[in-house]
Amino acid sequence: MTEEEIRNDMLYHATISIAKSMLEKHLITEEDYAAIDTILLKKYRPYLGTLLSENA
């Protein structure tokens, strides 16, 4: 993995973690979470994120 791929993975996981926390606190809906995940996957293209994403 390149440094950029590692950075993108870290950024994806950090931001999706925030979204998941918001979902658990009922601040966003499942649909919102899915939309956020889709956007983040397109933006960061994480190596491991696509394997772990529920929306991949």
All heavy atoms as atom14 arrays in JSON, in Angstrom:
{
  "sequence": "MTEEEIRNDMLYHATISIAKSMLEKHLITEEDYAAIDTILLKKYRPYLGTLLSENA",
  "atom14_mask": [
    [1, 1, 1, 1, 1, 1, 1, 1, 0, 0, 0, 0, 0, 0],
    [1, 1, 1, 1, 1, 1, 1, 0, 0, 0, 0, 0, 0, 0],
    [1, 1, 1, 1, 1, 1, 1, 1, 1, 0, 0, 0, 0, 0],
    [1, 1, 1, 1, 1, 1, 1, 1, 1, 0, 0, 0, 0, 0],
    [1, 1, 1, 1, 1, 1, 1, 1, 1, 0, 0, 0, 0, 0],
    [1, 1, 1, 1, 1, 1, 1, 1, 0, 0, 0, 0, 0, 0],
    [1, 1, 1, 1, 1, 1, 1, 1, 1, 1, 1, 0, 0, 0],
    [1, 1, 1, 1, 1, 1, 1, 1, 0, 0, 0, 0, 0, 0],
    [1, 1, 1, 1, 1, 1, 1, 1, 0, 0, 0, 0, 0, 0],
    [1, 1, 1, 1, 1, 1, 1, 1, 0, 0, 0, 0, 0, 0],
    [1, 1, 1, 1, 1, 1, 1, 1, 0, 0, 0, 0, 0, 0],
    [1, 1, 1, 1, 1, 1, 1, 1, 1, 1, 1, 1, 0, 0],
    [1, 1, 1, 1, 1, 1, 1, 1, 1, 1, 0, 0, 0, 0],
    [1, 1, 1, 1, 1, 0, 0, 0, 0, 0, 0, 0, 0, 0],
    [1, 1, 1, 1, 1, 1, 1, 0, 0, 0, 0, 0, 0, 0],
    [1, 1, 1, 1, 1, 1, 1, 1, 0, 0, 0, 0, 0, 0],
    [1, 1, 1, 1, 1, 1, 0, 0, 0, 0, 0, 0, 0, 0],
    [1, 1, 1, 1, 1, 1, 1, 1, 0, 0, 0, 0, 0, 0],
    [1, 1, 1, 1, 1, 0, 0, 0, 0, 0, 0, 0, 0, 0],
    [1, 1, 1, 1, 1, 1, 1, 1, 1, 0, 0, 0, 0, 0],
    [1, 1, 1, 1, 1, 1, 0, 0, 0, 0, 0, 0, 0, 0],
    [1, 1, 1, 1, 1, 1, 1, 1, 0, 0, 0, 0, 0, 0],
    [1, 1, 1, 1, 1, 1, 1, 1, 0, 0, 0, 0, 0, 0],
    [1, 1, 1, 1, 1, 1, 1, 1, 1, 0, 0, 0, 0, 0],
    [1, 1, 1, 1, 1, 1, 1, 1, 1, 0, 0, 0, 0, 0],
    [1, 1, 1, 1, 1, 1, 1, 1, 1, 1, 0, 0, 0, 0],
    [1, 1, 1, 1, 1, 1, 1, 1, 0, 0, 0, 0, 0, 0],
    [1, 1, 1, 1, 1, 1, 1, 1, 0, 0, 0, 0, 0, 0],
    [1, 1, 1, 1, 1, 1, 1, 0, 0, 0, 0, 0, 0, 0],
    [1, 1, 1, 1, 1, 1, 1, 1, 1, 0, 0, 0, 0, 0],
    [1, 1, 1, 1, 1, 1, 1, 1, 1, 0, 0, 0, 0, 0],
    [1, 1, 1, 1, 1, 1, 1, 1, 0, 0, 0, 0, 0, 0],
    [1, 1, 1, 1, 1, 1, 1, 1, 1, 1, 1, 1, 0, 0],
    [1, 1, 1, 1, 1, 0, 0, 0, 0, 0, 0, 0, 0, 0],
    [1, 1, 1, 1, 1, 0, 0, 0, 0, 0, 0, 0, 0, 0],
    [1, 1, 1, 1, 1, 1, 1, 1, 0, 0, 0, 0, 0, 0],
    [1, 1, 1, 1, 1, 1, 1, 1, 0, 0, 0, 0, 0, 0],
    [1, 1, 1, 1, 1, 1, 1, 0, 0, 0, 0, 0, 0, 0],
    [1, 1, 1, 1, 1, 1, 1, 1, 0, 0, 0, 0, 0, 0],
    [1, 1, 1, 1, 1, 1, 1, 1, 0, 0, 0, 0, 0, 0],
    [1, 1, 1, 1, 1, 1, 1, 1, 0, 0, 0, 0, 0, 0],
    [1, 1, 1, 1, 1, 1, 1, 1, 1, 0, 0, 0, 0, 0],
    [1, 1, 1, 1, 1, 1, 1, 1, 1, 0, 0, 0, 0, 0],
    [1, 1, 1, 1, 1, 1, 1, 1, 1, 1, 1, 1, 0, 0],
    [1, 1, 1, 1, 1, 1, 1, 1, 1, 1, 1, 0, 0, 0],
    [1, 1, 1, 1, 1, 1, 1, 0, 0, 0, 0, 0, 0, 0],
    [1, 1, 1, 1, 1, 1, 1, 1, 1, 1, 1, 1, 0, 0],
    [1, 1, 1, 1, 1, 1, 1, 1, 0, 0, 0, 0, 0, 0],
    [1, 1, 1, 1, 0, 0, 0, 0, 0, 0, 0, 0, 0, 0],
    [1, 1, 1, 1, 1, 1, 1, 0, 0, 0, 0, 0, 0, 0],
    [1, 1, 1, 1, 1, 1, 1, 1, 0, 0, 0, 0, 0, 0],
    [1, 1, 1, 1, 1, 1, 1, 1, 0, 0, 0, 0, 0, 0],
    [1, 1, 1, 1, 1, 1, 0, 0, 0, 0, 0, 0, 0, 0],
    [1, 1, 1, 1, 1, 1, 1, 1, 1, 0, 0, 0, 0, 0],
    [1, 1, 1, 1, 1, 1, 1, 1, 0, 0, 0, 0, 0, 0],
    [1, 1, 1, 1, 1, 0, 0, 0, 0, 0, 0, 0, 0, 0]
  ],
  "atom14_positions": [
    [[0.84, -1.18, 0.0], [0.0, 0.0, 0.0], [0.89, 1.25, 0.0], [1.89, 1.29, 0.69], [-0.91, 0.04, 1.24], [-2.06, -0.93, 1.22], [-3.09, -0.86, 2.71], [-4.02, 0.61, 2.41], [0.0, 0.0, 0.0], [0.0, 0.0, 0.0], [0.0, 0.0, 0.0], [0.0, 0.0, 0.0], [0.0, 0.0, 0.0], [0.0, 0.0, 0.0]],
    [[0.43, 2.23, -0.73], [1.16, 3.49, -0.74], [0.74, 4.34, 0.46], [-0.26, 4.06, 1.12], [0.86, 4.28, -2.03], [-0.51, 4.69, -2.01], [1.16, 3.46, -3.28], [0.0, 0.0, 0.0], [0.0, 0.0, 0.0], [0.0, 0.0, 0.0], [0.0, 0.0, 0.0], [0.0, 0.0, 0.0], [0.0, 0.0, 0.0], [0.0, 0.0, 0.0]],
    [[1.5, 5.4, 0.69], [1.16, 6.31, 1.79], [-0.21, 6.95, 1.56], [-0.97, 7.14, 2.5], [2.24, 7.39, 1.94], [3.5, 6.87, 2.59], [4.49, 7.99, 2.87], [4.06, 9.11, 3.19], [5.69, 7.72, 2.75], [0.0, 0.0, 0.0], [0.0, 0.0, 0.0], [0.0, 0.0, 0.0], [0.0, 0.0, 0.0], [0.0, 0.0, 0.0]],
    [[-0.5, 7.26, 0.31], [-1.8, 7.87, 0.0], [-2.95, 6.9, 0.27], [-3.98, 7.28, 0.81], [-1.85, 8.31, -1.47], [-3.15, 9.01, -1.82], [-3.2, 9.49, -3.26], [-2.2, 9.32, -3.99], [-4.23, 10.04, -3.64], [0.0, 0.0, 0.0], [0.0, 0.0, 0.0], [0.0, 0.0, 0.0], [0.0, 0.0, 0.0], [0.0, 0.0, 0.0]],
    [[-2.77, 5.63, -0.05], [-3.8, 4.63, 0.23], [-4.0, 4.46, 1.73], [-5.14, 4.33, 2.2], [-3.42, 3.29, -0.41], [-3.53, 3.29, -1.92], [-2.96, 2.04, -2.55], [-1.97, 1.48, -2.03], [-3.51, 1.61, -3.58], [0.0, 0.0, 0.0], [0.0, 0.0, 0.0], [0.0, 0.0, 0.0], [0.0, 0.0, 0.0], [0.0, 0.0, 0.0]],
    [[-2.93, 4.46, 2.48], [-3.02, 4.36, 3.94], [-3.74, 5.57, 4.5], [-4.65, 5.45, 5.34], [-1.62, 4.21, 4.57], [-1.01, 2.86, 4.16], [-1.69, 4.35, 6.08], [0.46, 2.73, 4.49], [0.0, 0.0, 0.0], [0.0, 0.0, 0.0], [0.0, 0.0, 0.0], [0.0, 0.0, 0.0], [0.0, 0.0, 0.0], [0.0, 0.0, 0.0]],
    [[-3.39, 6.76, 4.01], [-4.03, 8.0, 4.46], [-5.53, 7.97, 4.14], [-6.36, 8.3, 4.98], [-3.37, 9.19, 3.77], [-3.97, 10.53, 4.14], [-3.29, 11.66, 3.33], [-4.02, 12.88, 3.44], [-5.08, 13.2, 2.7], [-5.53, 12.39, 1.79], [-5.7, 14.35, 2.87], [0.0, 0.0, 0.0], [0.0, 0.0, 0.0], [0.0, 0.0, 0.0]],
    [[-5.88, 7.56, 2.92], [-7.28, 7.49, 2.53], [-8.06, 6.51, 3.4], [-9.19, 6.76, 3.78], [-7.42, 7.14, 1.05], [-7.07, 8.29, 0.15], [-6.98, 9.44, 0.59], [-6.85, 8.0, -1.11], [0.0, 0.0, 0.0], [0.0, 0.0, 0.0], [0.0, 0.0, 0.0], [0.0, 0.0, 0.0], [0.0, 0.0, 0.0], [0.0, 0.0, 0.0]],
    [[-7.44, 5.37, 3.7], [-8.09, 4.39, 4.58], [-8.35, 5.0, 5.96], [-9.44, 4.85, 6.51], [-7.21, 3.15, 4.74], [-7.72, 1.97, 3.94], [-8.3, 2.19, 2.87], [-7.53, 0.84, 4.41], [0.0, 0.0, 0.0], [0.0, 0.0, 0.0], [0.0, 0.0, 0.0], [0.0, 0.0, 0.0], [0.0, 0.0, 0.0], [0.0, 0.0, 0.0]],
    [[-7.34, 5.67, 6.49], [-7.48, 6.27, 7.82], [-8.57, 7.34, 7.83], [-9.4, 7.39, 8.75], [-6.15, 6.85, 8.27], [-5.12, 5.79, 8.59], [-3.48, 6.45, 8.97], [-3.82, 7.5, 10.34], [0.0, 0.0, 0.0], [0.0, 0.0, 0.0], [0.0, 0.0, 0.0], [0.0, 0.0, 0.0], [0.0, 0.0, 0.0], [0.0, 0.0, 0.0]],
    [[-8.6, 8.18, 6.8], [-9.62, 9.23, 6.73], [-11.01, 8.64, 6.58], [-11.97, 9.09, 7.21], [-9.31, 10.18, 5.56], [-8.13, 11.11, 5.78], [-7.79, 11.84, 4.49], [-8.43, 12.1, 6.89], [0.0, 0.0, 0.0], [0.0, 0.0, 0.0], [0.0, 0.0, 0.0], [0.0, 0.0, 0.0], [0.0, 0.0, 0.0], [0.0, 0.0, 0.0]],
    [[-11.14, 7.61, 5.75], [-12.44, 6.95, 5.59], [-12.92, 6.39, 6.92], [-14.06, 6.63, 7.33], [-12.37, 5.83, 4.54], [-13.62, 4.99, 4.55], [-14.78, 5.44, 3.92], [-13.66, 3.76, 5.21], [-15.94, 4.68, 3.96], [-14.81, 3.0, 5.25], [-15.95, 3.46, 4.62], [-17.1, 2.71, 4.67], [0.0, 0.0, 0.0], [0.0, 0.0, 0.0]],
    [[-12.07, 5.65, 7.59], [-12.47, 5.01, 8.85], [-12.78, 6.03, 9.94], [-13.71, 5.84, 10.72], [-11.41, 4.01, 9.31], [-11.39, 2.78, 8.47], [-12.38, 1.83, 8.49], [-10.51, 2.37, 7.53], [-12.12, 0.88, 7.62], [-10.98, 1.19, 7.02], [0.0, 0.0, 0.0], [0.0, 0.0, 0.0], [0.0, 0.0, 0.0], [0.0, 0.0, 0.0]],
    [[-12.04, 7.12, 9.97], [-12.31, 8.16, 10.97], [-13.66, 8.82, 10.71], [-14.46, 9.0, 11.64], [-11.2, 9.2, 10.95], [0.0, 0.0, 0.0], [0.0, 0.0, 0.0], [0.0, 0.0, 0.0], [0.0, 0.0, 0.0], [0.0, 0.0, 0.0], [0.0, 0.0, 0.0], [0.0, 0.0, 0.0], [0.0, 0.0, 0.0], [0.0, 0.0, 0.0]],
    [[-13.94, 9.14, 9.45], [-15.19, 9.84, 9.17], [-16.4, 8.92, 9.24], [-17.46, 9.32, 9.71], [-15.14, 10.54, 7.79], [-14.73, 9.61, 6.8], [-14.18, 11.71, 7.81], [0.0, 0.0, 0.0], [0.0, 0.0, 0.0], [0.0, 0.0, 0.0], [0.0, 0.0, 0.0], [0.0, 0.0, 0.0], [0.0, 0.0, 0.0], [0.0, 0.0, 0.0]],
    [[-16.25, 7.67, 8.83], [-17.4, 6.75, 8.91], [-17.68, 6.4, 10.37], [-18.82, 6.15, 10.75], [-17.19, 5.49, 8.04], [-18.54, 4.83, 7.72], [-16.27, 4.49, 8.69], [-19.47, 5.65, 6.9], [0.0, 0.0, 0.0], [0.0, 0.0, 0.0], [0.0, 0.0, 0.0], [0.0, 0.0, 0.0], [0.0, 0.0, 0.0], [0.0, 0.0, 0.0]],
    [[-16.66, 6.44, 11.2], [-16.84, 6.21, 12.63], [-17.73, 7.31, 13.24], [-18.6, 7.02, 14.07], [-15.49, 6.17, 13.33], [-15.64, 6.09, 14.72], [0.0, 0.0, 0.0], [0.0, 0.0, 0.0], [0.0, 0.0, 0.0], [0.0, 0.0, 0.0], [0.0, 0.0, 0.0], [0.0, 0.0, 0.0], [0.0, 0.0, 0.0], [0.0, 0.0, 0.0]],
    [[-17.51, 8.53, 12.81], [-18.34, 9.64, 13.29], [-19.78, 9.45, 12.83], [-20.73, 9.62, 13.61], [-17.77, 10.99, 12.8], [-16.43, 11.25, 13.46], [-18.75, 12.13, 13.07], [-15.64, 12.39, 12.83], [0.0, 0.0, 0.0], [0.0, 0.0, 0.0], [0.0, 0.0, 0.0], [0.0, 0.0, 0.0], [0.0, 0.0, 0.0], [0.0, 0.0, 0.0]],
    [[-19.95, 9.07, 11.57], [-21.3, 8.84, 11.04], [-21.99, 7.7, 11.79], [-23.17, 7.78, 12.1], [-21.23, 8.55, 9.55], [0.0, 0.0, 0.0], [0.0, 0.0, 0.0], [0.0, 0.0, 0.0], [0.0, 0.0, 0.0], [0.0, 0.0, 0.0], [0.0, 0.0, 0.0], [0.0, 0.0, 0.0], [0.0, 0.0, 0.0], [0.0, 0.0, 0.0]],
    [[-21.24, 6.64, 12.08], [-21.82, 5.51, 12.81], [-22.25, 5.94, 14.21], [-23.31, 5.53, 14.7], [-20.83, 4.35, 12.88], [-21.44, 3.1, 13.51], [-20.56, 1.9, 13.27], [-21.28, 1.1, 12.22], [-20.62, -0.12, 11.82], [0.0, 0.0, 0.0], [0.0, 0.0, 0.0], [0.0, 0.0, 0.0], [0.0, 0.0, 0.0], [0.0, 0.0, 0.0]],
    [[-21.45, 6.77, 14.85], [-21.8, 7.29, 16.17], [-23.08, 8.12, 16.1], [-23.95, 8.0, 16.97], [-20.65, 8.13, 16.71], [-20.99, 8.73, 17.93], [0.0, 0.0, 0.0], [0.0, 0.0, 0.0], [0.0, 0.0, 0.0], [0.0, 0.0, 0.0], [0.0, 0.0, 0.0], [0.0, 0.0, 0.0], [0.0, 0.0, 0.0], [0.0, 0.0, 0.0]],
    [[-23.19, 8.93, 15.06], [-24.4, 9.73, 14.88], [-25.62, 8.84, 14.65], [-26.7, 9.12, 15.17], [-24.22, 10.69, 13.7], [-23.2, 11.79, 13.97], [-22.85, 12.79, 12.52], [-24.4, 13.69, 12.38], [0.0, 0.0, 0.0], [0.0, 0.0, 0.0], [0.0, 0.0, 0.0], [0.0, 0.0, 0.0], [0.0, 0.0, 0.0], [0.0, 0.0, 0.0]],
    [[-25.43, 7.76, 13.91], [-26.52, 6.81, 13.67], [-26.96, 6.15, 14.98], [-28.16, 6.06, 15.26], [-26.06, 5.74, 12.66], [-27.05, 4.62, 12.37], [-28.31, 5.17, 11.71], [-26.39, 3.56, 11.5], [0.0, 0.0, 0.0], [0.0, 0.0, 0.0], [0.0, 0.0, 0.0], [0.0, 0.0, 0.0], [0.0, 0.0, 0.0], [0.0, 0.0, 0.0]],
    [[-26.01, 5.73, 15.78], [-26.32, 5.09, 17.06], [-27.04, 6.03, 18.02], [-27.81, 5.59, 18.86], [-25.04, 4.55, 17.69], [-24.46, 3.37, 16.93], [-23.06, 2.99, 17.37], [-22.47, 3.69, 18.23], [-22.55, 1.98, 16.84], [0.0, 0.0, 0.0], [0.0, 0.0, 0.0], [0.0, 0.0, 0.0], [0.0, 0.0, 0.0], [0.0, 0.0, 0.0]],
    [[-26.78, 7.34, 17.89], [-27.44, 8.33, 18.74], [-28.73, 8.85, 18.11], [-29.35, 9.77, 18.63], [-26.49, 9.5, 18.99], [-25.29, 9.12, 19.81], [-24.33, 10.29, 19.96], [-23.11, 9.84, 20.75], [-22.12, 10.91, 20.87], [0.0, 0.0, 0.0], [0.0, 0.0, 0.0], [0.0, 0.0, 0.0], [0.0, 0.0, 0.0], [0.0, 0.0, 0.0]],
    [[-29.13, 8.22, 16.99], [-30.35, 8.58, 16.28], [-30.36, 10.02, 15.78], [-31.42, 10.64, 15.68], [-31.59, 8.3, 17.14], [-31.65, 6.89, 17.61], [-31.97, 5.84, 16.78], [-31.39, 6.33, 18.83], [-31.92, 4.7, 17.46], [-31.56, 4.97, 18.7], [0.0, 0.0, 0.0], [0.0, 0.0, 0.0], [0.0, 0.0, 0.0], [0.0, 0.0, 0.0]],
    [[-29.18, 10.54, 15.47], [-29.08, 11.88, 14.9], [-29.24, 11.85, 13.39], [-29.59, 12.86, 12.78], [-27.73, 12.51, 15.27], [-27.49, 12.71, 16.77], [-26.08, 13.19, 17.02], [-28.51, 13.69, 17.35], [0.0, 0.0, 0.0], [0.0, 0.0, 0.0], [0.0, 0.0, 0.0], [0.0, 0.0, 0.0], [0.0, 0.0, 0.0], [0.0, 0.0, 0.0]],
    [[-28.96, 10.68, 12.79], [-29.18, 10.48, 11.37], [-29.91, 9.15, 11.18], [-29.89, 8.29, 12.07], [-27.86, 10.49, 10.56], [-26.91, 9.37, 11.02], [-27.19, 11.85, 10.61], [-25.66, 9.22, 10.17], [0.0, 0.0, 0.0], [0.0, 0.0, 0.0], [0.0, 0.0, 0.0], [0.0, 0.0, 0.0], [0.0, 0.0, 0.0], [0.0, 0.0, 0.0]],
    [[-30.53, 8.98, 10.02], [-31.25, 7.74, 9.72], [-30.32, 6.73, 9.04], [-29.2, 7.07, 8.63], [-32.43, 8.02, 8.78], [-31.9, 8.47, 7.52], [-33.38, 9.06, 9.36], [0.0, 0.0, 0.0], [0.0, 0.0, 0.0], [0.0, 0.0, 0.0], [0.0, 0.0, 0.0], [0.0, 0.0, 0.0], [0.0, 0.0, 0.0], [0.0, 0.0, 0.0]],
    [[-30.81, 5.5, 8.89], [-30.06, 4.47, 8.16], [-29.8, 4.93, 6.73], [-28.72, 4.69, 6.19], [-30.86, 3.16, 8.13], [-30.99, 2.47, 9.47], [-29.78, 1.62, 9.81], [-28.97, 1.32, 8.91], [-29.65, 1.26, 10.98], [0.0, 0.0, 0.0], [0.0, 0.0, 0.0], [0.0, 0.0, 0.0], [0.0, 0.0, 0.0], [0.0, 0.0, 0.0]],
    [[-30.78, 5.6, 6.14], [-30.63, 6.09, 4.77], [-29.54, 7.16, 4.7], [-28.75, 7.19, 3.74], [-31.96, 6.65, 4.24], [-33.04, 5.6, 4.05], [-33.76, 5.22, 5.35], [-33.68, 5.97, 6.35], [-34.38, 4.14, 5.36], [0.0, 0.0, 0.0], [0.0, 0.0, 0.0], [0.0, 0.0, 0.0], [0.0, 0.0, 0.0], [0.0, 0.0, 0.0]],
    [[-29.51, 8.05, 5.69], [-28.46, 9.07, 5.74], [-27.09, 8.42, 5.86], [-26.14, 8.8, 5.17], [-28.65, 10.01, 6.94], [-29.89, 10.88, 6.84], [-30.33, 11.17, 5.7], [-30.42, 11.25, 7.9], [0.0, 0.0, 0.0], [0.0, 0.0, 0.0], [0.0, 0.0, 0.0], [0.0, 0.0, 0.0], [0.0, 0.0, 0.0], [0.0, 0.0, 0.0]],
    [[-26.99, 7.42, 6.73], [-25.73, 6.71, 6.94], [-25.27, 6.04, 5.65], [-24.09, 6.14, 5.28], [-25.87, 5.69, 8.06], [-24.61, 4.89, 8.3], [-23.57, 5.44, 9.04], [-24.45, 3.61, 7.77], [-22.39, 4.72, 9.26], [-23.29, 2.9, 7.98], [-22.27, 3.46, 8.72], [-21.1, 2.76, 8.91], [0.0, 0.0, 0.0], [0.0, 0.0, 0.0]],
    [[-26.18, 5.39, 4.95], [-25.84, 4.73, 3.69], [-25.36, 5.74, 2.66], [-24.4, 5.5, 1.93], [-27.03, 3.94, 3.17], [0.0, 0.0, 0.0], [0.0, 0.0, 0.0], [0.0, 0.0, 0.0], [0.0, 0.0, 0.0], [0.0, 0.0, 0.0], [0.0, 0.0, 0.0], [0.0, 0.0, 0.0], [0.0, 0.0, 0.0], [0.0, 0.0, 0.0]],
    [[-26.02, 6.89, 2.61], [-25.63, 7.94, 1.67], [-24.24, 8.48, 2.02], [-23.4, 8.69, 1.13], [-26.65, 9.07, 1.67], [0.0, 0.0, 0.0], [0.0, 0.0, 0.0], [0.0, 0.0, 0.0], [0.0, 0.0, 0.0], [0.0, 0.0, 0.0], [0.0, 0.0, 0.0], [0.0, 0.0, 0.0], [0.0, 0.0, 0.0], [0.0, 0.0, 0.0]],
    [[-23.99, 8.7, 3.3], [-22.68, 9.18, 3.74], [-21.6, 8.16, 3.4], [-20.54, 8.52, 2.88], [-22.7, 9.48, 5.26], [-23.58, 10.69, 5.56], [-21.28, 9.68, 5.8], [-23.91, 10.88, 7.03], [0.0, 0.0, 0.0], [0.0, 0.0, 0.0], [0.0, 0.0, 0.0], [0.0, 0.0, 0.0], [0.0, 0.0, 0.0], [0.0, 0.0, 0.0]],
    [[-21.88, 6.9, 3.65], [-20.92, 5.84, 3.36], [-20.6, 5.81, 1.87], [-19.43, 5.72, 1.47], [-21.46, 4.49, 3.83], [-20.41, 3.39, 3.78], [-19.21, 3.69, 3.91], [-20.81, 2.23, 3.61], [0.0, 0.0, 0.0], [0.0, 0.0, 0.0], [0.0, 0.0, 0.0], [0.0, 0.0, 0.0], [0.0, 0.0, 0.0], [0.0, 0.0, 0.0]],
    [[-21.61, 5.92, 1.04], [-21.41, 5.92, -0.41], [-20.54, 7.09, -0.84], [-19.61, 6.93, -1.64], [-22.77, 5.97, -1.14], [-23.54, 4.82, -0.76], [-22.59, 6.0, -2.64], [0.0, 0.0, 0.0], [0.0, 0.0, 0.0], [0.0, 0.0, 0.0], [0.0, 0.0, 0.0], [0.0, 0.0, 0.0], [0.0, 0.0, 0.0], [0.0, 0.0, 0.0]],
    [[-20.82, 8.26, -0.31], [-20.03, 9.46, -0.64], [-18.57, 9.28, -0.2], [-17.65, 9.59, -0.95], [-20.65, 10.71, 0.01], [-21.99, 11.02, -0.66], [-19.7, 11.9, -0.07], [-22.85, 12.03, 0.1], [0.0, 0.0, 0.0], [0.0, 0.0, 0.0], [0.0, 0.0, 0.0], [0.0, 0.0, 0.0], [0.0, 0.0, 0.0], [0.0, 0.0, 0.0]],
    [[-18.39, 8.78, 1.02], [-17.03, 8.61, 1.53], [-16.26, 7.55, 0.74], [-15.05, 7.7, 0.52], [-17.06, 8.25, 3.01], [-17.58, 9.35, 3.94], [-17.66, 8.85, 5.37], [-16.72, 10.59, 3.86], [0.0, 0.0, 0.0], [0.0, 0.0, 0.0], [0.0, 0.0, 0.0], [0.0, 0.0, 0.0], [0.0, 0.0, 0.0], [0.0, 0.0, 0.0]],
    [[-16.93, 6.48, 0.33], [-16.27, 5.46, -0.48], [-15.8, 6.04, -1.81], [-14.7, 5.73, -2.27], [-17.21, 4.28, -0.72], [-17.43, 3.35, 0.46], [-18.56, 2.37, 0.15], [-16.16, 2.61, 0.83], [0.0, 0.0, 0.0], [0.0, 0.0, 0.0], [0.0, 0.0, 0.0], [0.0, 0.0, 0.0], [0.0, 0.0, 0.0], [0.0, 0.0, 0.0]],
    [[-16.63, 6.88, -2.42], [-16.25, 7.51, -3.69], [-15.11, 8.51, -3.48], [-14.21, 8.63, -4.31], [-17.45, 8.21, -4.31], [-18.46, 7.26, -4.89], [-19.63, 8.0, -5.48], [-20.69, 7.03, -5.96], [-21.88, 7.71, -6.46], [0.0, 0.0, 0.0], [0.0, 0.0, 0.0], [0.0, 0.0, 0.0], [0.0, 0.0, 0.0], [0.0, 0.0, 0.0]],
    [[-15.17, 9.25, -2.38], [-14.18, 10.29, -2.13], [-12.8, 9.7, -1.79], [-11.79, 10.11, -2.36], [-14.64, 11.19, -0.98], [-13.65, 12.29, -0.65], [-14.18, 13.22, 0.4], [-13.18, 14.33, 0.68], [-13.69, 15.31, 1.6], [0.0, 0.0, 0.0], [0.0, 0.0, 0.0], [0.0, 0.0, 0.0], [0.0, 0.0, 0.0], [0.0, 0.0, 0.0]],
    [[-12.76, 8.75, -0.88], [-11.49, 8.25, -0.38], [-11.0, 6.98, -1.07], [-9.83, 6.66, -1.02], [-11.55, 8.02, 1.13], [-11.74, 9.29, 1.9], [-12.89, 9.51, 2.66], [-10.78, 10.29, 1.87], [-13.06, 10.69, 3.38], [-10.94, 11.47, 2.57], [-12.09, 11.66, 3.32], [-12.26, 12.83, 4.01], [0.0, 0.0, 0.0], [0.0, 0.0, 0.0]],
    [[-11.92, 6.21, -1.65], [-11.57, 4.93, -2.28], [-10.63, 4.1, -1.4], [-9.52, 3.73, -1.8], [-10.94, 5.16, -3.64], [-11.85, 5.9, -4.6], [-11.38, 5.79, -6.01], [-12.23, 6.55, -6.92], [-13.41, 6.14, -7.38], [-13.88, 4.98, -7.02], [-14.11, 6.89, -8.21], [0.0, 0.0, 0.0], [0.0, 0.0, 0.0], [0.0, 0.0, 0.0]],
    [[-11.07, 3.83, -0.17], [-10.21, 3.1, 0.76], [-10.04, 1.63, 0.37], [-10.97, 1.0, -0.12], [-10.95, 3.21, 2.09], [-12.39, 3.31, 1.68], [-12.39, 4.09, 0.4], [0.0, 0.0, 0.0], [0.0, 0.0, 0.0], [0.0, 0.0, 0.0], [0.0, 0.0, 0.0], [0.0, 0.0, 0.0], [0.0, 0.0, 0.0], [0.0, 0.0, 0.0]],
    [[-8.85, 1.13, 0.57], [-8.55, -0.26, 0.25], [-9.36, -1.2, 1.14], [-10.04, -2.08, 0.67], [-7.05, -0.51, 0.41], [-6.63, -1.92, 0.14], [-6.53, -2.39, -1.16], [-6.34, -2.8, 1.19], [-6.16, -3.69, -1.42], [-5.96, -4.1, 0.93], [-5.89, -4.55, -0.38], [-5.51, -5.84, -0.63], [0.0, 0.0, 0.0], [0.0, 0.0, 0.0]],
    [[-9.27, -0.99, 2.44], [-9.99, -1.85, 3.38], [-11.44, -1.43, 3.56], [-12.28, -2.24, 3.9], [-9.28, -1.85, 4.75], [-7.88, -2.45, 4.76], [-7.26, -2.27, 6.13], [-7.92, -3.9, 4.38], [0.0, 0.0, 0.0], [0.0, 0.0, 0.0], [0.0, 0.0, 0.0], [0.0, 0.0, 0.0], [0.0, 0.0, 0.0], [0.0, 0.0, 0.0]],
    [[-11.72, -0.17, 3.33], [-13.07, 0.34, 3.52], [-14.08, -0.36, 2.63], [-15.2, -0.65, 3.04], [0.0, 0.0, 0.0], [0.0, 0.0, 0.0], [0.0, 0.0, 0.0], [0.0, 0.0, 0.0], [0.0, 0.0, 0.0], [0.0, 0.0, 0.0], [0.0, 0.0, 0.0], [0.0, 0.0, 0.0], [0.0, 0.0, 0.0], [0.0, 0.0, 0.0]],
    [[-13.7, -0.65, 1.4], [-14.63, -1.33, 0.51], [-14.92, -2.76, 0.95], [-15.99, -3.28, 0.7], [-14.1, -1.33, -0.94], [-12.81, -1.92, -0.95], [-14.03, 0.06, -1.53], [0.0, 0.0, 0.0], [0.0, 0.0, 0.0], [0.0, 0.0, 0.0], [0.0, 0.0, 0.0], [0.0, 0.0, 0.0], [0.0, 0.0, 0.0], [0.0, 0.0, 0.0]],
    [[-13.97, -3.35, 1.64], [-14.19, -4.7, 2.15], [-15.1, -4.69, 3.37], [-15.84, -5.65, 3.6], [-12.85, -5.34, 2.54], [-11.84, -5.52, 1.42], [-10.52, -6.04, 1.99], [-12.37, -6.46, 0.37], [0.0, 0.0, 0.0], [0.0, 0.0, 0.0], [0.0, 0.0, 0.0], [0.0, 0.0, 0.0], [0.0, 0.0, 0.0], [0.0, 0.0, 0.0]],
    [[-15.05, -3.63, 4.15], [-15.79, -3.56, 5.4], [-17.11, -2.82, 5.28], [-17.96, -2.91, 6.17], [-14.93, -2.89, 6.47], [-13.58, -3.57, 6.75], [-12.77, -2.72, 7.72], [-13.79, -4.96, 7.27], [0.0, 0.0, 0.0], [0.0, 0.0, 0.0], [0.0, 0.0, 0.0], [0.0, 0.0, 0.0], [0.0, 0.0, 0.0], [0.0, 0.0, 0.0]],
    [[-17.3, -2.08, 4.2], [-18.5, -1.27, 4.05], [-19.73, -2.14, 3.87], [-19.71, -3.17, 3.2], [-18.37, -0.35, 2.84], [-19.59, 0.29, 2.59], [0.0, 0.0, 0.0], [0.0, 0.0, 0.0], [0.0, 0.0, 0.0], [0.0, 0.0, 0.0], [0.0, 0.0, 0.0], [0.0, 0.0, 0.0], [0.0, 0.0, 0.0], [0.0, 0.0, 0.0]],
    [[-20.82, -1.7, 4.46], [-22.08, -2.39, 4.31], [-22.73, -2.03, 2.98], [-23.66, -2.69, 2.53], [-23.01, -2.0, 5.46], [-22.46, -2.44, 6.81], [-22.87, -1.51, 7.95], [-23.77, -0.68, 7.75], [-22.26, -1.62, 9.0], [0.0, 0.0, 0.0], [0.0, 0.0, 0.0], [0.0, 0.0, 0.0], [0.0, 0.0, 0.0], [0.0, 0.0, 0.0]],
    [[-22.24, -0.98, 2.32], [-22.84, -0.49, 1.09], [-21.99, -0.75, -0.14], [-22.34, -0.32, -1.23], [-23.08, 1.02, 1.19], [-24.01, 1.34, 2.33], [-25.04, 0.71, 2.47], [-23.64, 2.3, 3.13], [0.0, 0.0, 0.0], [0.0, 0.0, 0.0], [0.0, 0.0, 0.0], [0.0, 0.0, 0.0], [0.0, 0.0, 0.0], [0.0, 0.0, 0.0]],
    [[-20.88, -1.44, 0.01], [-19.98, -1.64, -1.14], [-20.58, -2.59, -2.16], [-21.39, -3.41, -1.89], [-18.64, -2.18, -0.65], [0.0, 0.0, 0.0], [0.0, 0.0, 0.0], [0.0, 0.0, 0.0], [0.0, 0.0, 0.0], [0.0, 0.0, 0.0], [0.0, 0.0, 0.0], [0.0, 0.0, 0.0], [0.0, 0.0, 0.0], [0.0, 0.0, 0.0]]
  ]
}
